C-alpha cells in the first residue's frame, strides 16, 4: 500500500481548512477526529449566531491579535476572504451594526454541511473516533474502533485545538508528546473567560440577568481582601474603559463586556463599573437633591435611572454608601473561571518552535494550526478567522512540501 500523502489530525475549522488546501493540490488527504462527529466546538459557537469575522479596517482588525506572526497569515486570509469563502459555499453573509459578520442562516450547521459535502466530493476522507495517542518513532499512533493503528504520512497537520471545552475535543493531551520531541510549548492561560465573584445570598434572584447601560473600567489599584467594604477612593490610573454589558451568573461575571477587558482582569487589576455613564457626578448630585429625602434608597436609585439589576449591585458592594460609588463601583473579582470553561486560551506551541510556514522545527514534515499556536484575540469573529487562516497557511505549506 503506498504511503499516505497527508494526514490532518483534528476536524475543526483549522484542520478542515488545511485539508481543503491539501486536496486542491492533488494530495491524498485523510482527516482524523477523536470524537464521533466533526467540528463540535464550531457548532457550539454557532448556537447563538455564528460570528465568522469582523468587518473593519485592516489595521484595526489585525491590532486585535497579540501576535505579530499572524499578520502575514491574516493578510492572506482576512475578513474579506472569509466572507467570499462563505459565499462560495452558498452561505450568504451580512454585517451587523457592530461590524460583526454572520451567515444569513445564523447557525454553523448549514455552513458546515456545505463544507463537508465539498470536501468529501473532492476526495477528503474523514475518520471519526480515531484518537491520536502519540508517536512511535517518527510514525503516529491512534486508538481506533478497530484497535491501535499506526500511520506514517508524508506530511501531517496538527489542528487539535487548545485546552478549553475538553468535552468538545480540545483537551491539550498532545502537549507532553510534542515537548518530548523538543517542541517548545508555552503554558496555557484562560482567555475570553468569566471571573469568579463571591456573591451574597442577596444576589441569587439576579443570576442570569444582564447588566446593560454601563461602562467597565480597569484601574491599576488592587482590591482589598474585604470585598464589601472596598472603597474606590484608592483607585489610581485607568488602564481601559469601555461601554458594554455583561451577565451575572451564580459563578460570577461573564459576557462580552468582561471578555473585552479580560487580559487586564486576568492580571488581577481592579474592575469598577460606571453605572450611569451618561450622567456626570454633578448631574447625579443635582437629581438626587430633587428627590424626596423620605424615599427609600431603592426608590431613589430607581428614580436616577437604575434598573433592578444595577440596584442589586449597588446594594451588594456599596450598601453603606449607596450614592457614593455610582460612577465607580468596584467589583471584587476572585480570579478567572477554570481554564476548561474559557472560550479560548492563551499559550500553546511557541512561535520560536515554528518555521514561517508553521512547520515544527523539531519535527520536519509536521505542521500546526489553529488554537494549538500561542496567540490570543477577543471574541467577535477574530478567533474563527485566525483558525481558518492558520489552517489554510499550514495546508498550503504542507502541499508545497509534498510537491
WORA-V512468 format. One record per backbone hydrogen bond with DSSP energy under -0.5 kcal/mol. CO is the residue of the C=O (numbers start at 1). NH is the residue of the N-H. E is the energy in kcal/mol with one decimal. If there is no record, write none. Layout:
# WORA-V512468
CO&NH&E  CO&NH&E
This chain:
# WORA-V512468
4&154&-2.3  5&155&-1.9  6&30&-2.1  7&9&-0.5  7&157&-2.8  8&10&-0.7  8&32&-3.5  9&159&-2.8  11&39&-1.6  12&16&-2.7  13&17&-1.8  14&18&-2.1  15&19&-2.3  16&20&-2.0  17&21&-1.9  18&22&-2.2  19&23&-2.7  20&24&-1.5  21&25&-0.9  22&25&-0.7  22&27&-1.6  23&26&-1.5  27&29&-0.6  28&6&-2.2  29&125&-2.3  30&8&-2.8  31&127&-3.2  32&10&-3.2  33&129&-0.6  33&130&-2.3  35&129&-1.7  39&43&-2.2  40&44&-2.1  41&45&-2.4  42&46&-1.2  44&47&-1.4  46&49&-1.2  49&51&-0.9  50&52&-1.0  50&103&-0.7  53&101&-2.6  54&56&-1.2  57&61&-2.6  58&62&-2.9  59&63&-1.4  60&64&-0.6  61&64&-1.5  62&65&-1.3  64&378&-0.5  67&70&-1.5  68&71&-1.4  69&73&-0.5  70&74&-2.9  71&75&-2.0  72&76&-1.3  73&77&-1.1  78&82&-2.6  79&83&-2.0  80&84&-2.1  81&85&-2.4  82&86&-2.3  83&87&-2.2  84&88&-2.0  85&89&-0.9  86&89&-0.9  86&91&-2.2  87&90&-2.1  90&92&-0.7  92&104&-3.1  94&96&-0.5  94&102&-2.6  96&99&-1.8  99&55&-3.5  100&96&-3.1  101&52&-1.8  101&53&-0.9  102&94&-2.7  103&106&-1.6  105&107&-2.1  106&50&-4.0  108&112&-2.6  109&113&-2.7  110&114&-2.1  111&115&-2.2  112&116&-3.0  113&117&-2.3  114&118&-1.9  115&119&-2.6  116&120&-2.8  117&121&-1.9  118&122&-1.3  119&123&-0.5  119&124&-2.3  120&123&-0.9  125&31&-3.5  125&127&-0.5  126&128&-0.6  127&33&-2.5  129&131&-0.6  130&132&-0.6  131&143&-2.6  134&141&-2.6  136&139&-1.7  139&136&-2.2  140&151&-2.7  141&133&-2.7  141&134&-0.7  142&144&-0.5  142&149&-2.5  143&131&-2.8  144&147&-2.3  147&144&-0.9  149&142&-2.7  151&140&-3.0  155&7&-2.1  156&158&-0.5  156&367&-3.1  157&9&-3.0  157&159&-0.6  158&369&-2.0  162&172&-0.9  165&168&-2.1  165&170&-1.0  166&169&-1.6  169&171&-1.2  172&175&-1.6  174&178&-1.9  175&179&-2.5  176&180&-2.1  177&181&-0.6  178&181&-0.8  178&183&-2.3  179&182&-1.7  184&350&-2.3  186&348&-1.4  189&346&-3.0  191&344&-2.0  192&343&-1.6  194&337&-2.7  195&253&-2.4  196&334&-3.3  197&199&-1.5  200&203&-2.0  201&204&-1.5  203&206&-2.2  204&207&-1.5  206&209&-2.2  209&248&-2.5  210&212&-0.6  211&246&-1.4  213&277&-0.5  214&244&-1.9  215&274&-2.9  216&242&-2.3  217&219&-0.5  217&272&-2.8  218&239&-2.7  218&240&-1.2  219&270&-1.6  221&270&-1.0  225&227&-0.7  226&229&-1.9  227&230&-0.8  231&234&-0.8  232&235&-1.9  237&220&-2.2  237&239&-0.7  240&218&-3.1  242&216&-3.4  244&214&-1.0  245&257&-2.9  246&211&-3.5  247&249&-0.6  247&254&-1.8  248&208&-4.3  251&197&-1.4  252&249&-2.9  253&195&-2.3  254&247&-3.5  255&258&-0.6  255&259&-2.5  256&260&-1.8  258&261&-1.4  259&262&-0.8  261&264&-0.6  261&265&-1.7  262&266&-3.0  263&267&-1.0  264&267&-0.6  264&269&-1.7  265&268&-1.8  270&219&-2.2  270&272&-0.5  271&331&-3.1  272&217&-3.0  273&275&-0.9  273&329&-2.7  274&215&-1.8  274&277&-0.6  276&279&-1.9  280&284&-2.2  281&285&-2.5  282&286&-2.4  283&287&-2.5  284&288&-2.5  285&289&-1.8  286&290&-0.7  287&290&-0.9  287&291&-0.5  288&291&-1.2  292&295&-1.8  296&300&-2.4  297&301&-2.5  298&302&-2.2  299&303&-2.2  300&304&-1.1  301&305&-0.5  301&306&-2.0  302&305&-1.3  307&311&-2.4  308&312&-2.1  309&313&-1.6  310&314&-2.0  311&315&-2.4  312&316&-1.7  313&317&-2.2  314&318&-2.6  318&321&-0.6  319&322&-0.7  321&324&-1.5  321&325&-0.7  325&328&-1.0  326&275&-2.4  326&276&-0.6  328&330&-0.8  329&273&-2.4  330&332&-0.6  331&271&-0.6  331&333&-0.8  335&196&-3.1  338&341&-1.7  339&342&-1.5  340&165&-2.4  344&191&-2.2  346&189&-2.1  347&375&-0.5  348&186&-3.2  349&374&-1.9  350&353&-1.4  351&354&-1.5  353&361&-2.5  355&358&-2.2  358&368&-2.2  359&355&-2.4  360&363&-0.7  363&366&-1.8  365&156&-2.5  366&360&-3.2  367&158&-3.1  369&372&-0.9  370&373&-1.6  372&349&-3.3  373&375&-1.5  376&66&-1.8  381&385&-1.9  382&386&-2.0  383&387&-1.9  384&388&-2.4  385&389&-2.7  386&390&-2.7  387&391&-2.0  388&392&-2.5  389&393&-2.3  390&394&-2.7  391&395&-2.5  392&396&-2.4  393&397&-2.1  394&398&-2.7  395&399&-2.2  396&400&-2.1  397&401&-2.0  398&402&-2.2  399&403&-2.0
